[in-house]
Amino acid sequence: MADAGFRGTILLAVVVESDARFYARIAAPAGVQIEVRVDTAEHRGAAGTVGDIWRERAPMMSPEDHCGGLLVIEASNTPNLDLRKFLSSIDITQGALIGSSTGAIPSGAMWIAASALECVPAIGFFDFKEQLIPAMTAVGLTVAACVTTEESCRISDRESYLQAIALVRANGGAAHAVDAVVEPGATVRGNSILCRGCVVERGALVVDSVILPGARVCADAVVARSIVPPGSHVPCGYLVVDQVFGELGSTEKSGTEGGAS
């Protein structure tokens, strides 16, 4: 978002307290502030959560702060959209701008006017596509689309997550975080991404996989088409294929968890 020219506050809505602690440690670029909110309201839906956040924050903001609306980035979509193009296409006289792929699949970015957010009820489940957009059009608000990517996918499981990673890599996404470590003799290939603070030890092989922050693939282990959660350790010589290794959020694994040796 900072690279696309965004300046202001990014508010991350999460549902797990440990996620909030993790994201609170992110160093924000110049001109950007990051706040984390743990959403404890069950069954509100995406639009319901956004509406709640808006009602809490709007009275504290000047018109210049919110530019008449709210920019929403969904975590369940491929983050390979042209955000700079999307931001430049916002028309604050409209009700909403929806980012999409050339195949008319939502790309996970939307700008919603303050007048549209007033359509979100204070209680109950409320979704964007099925409920908020029909409510907006019912009161005469315009909903426009902006093509921001050739291909997008909704992330719902391991396969679609890895497909999203492949799309990001195809669009120039970085393969390695600056502090990721690949020891001599280790091999990382295909559509793999090594996140912050992770380590791939000597003799290990990582193929078409994601090693999340702080995880370690120990010596001579093999990780293929899989996801290694934050802080997890794949033991020496271990084989992890077509799976999420162990439990998300878990730490060190023994040789009997998460795969077959």
Secondary structure by P-SEA (a helix, b strand, c coil): ccccccccbbbbbbccaaaaaaaaaccccccbbbbbbbcccccccaaaaaaaaaaaccccccccccccbbbbbbcccccccaaaaaaaaccccccbbbbbccccccccbbbbcaaaaaacccccbbbccccaaaaaaaabbbbbbbbcccbbbbbccaaaaaaaaaaaaaaccccccccccccccbbbbcbbbbccbbbbcccbbbccccccccccccccbbbccbbbccccccccbbbbccccccccccccccccccccc
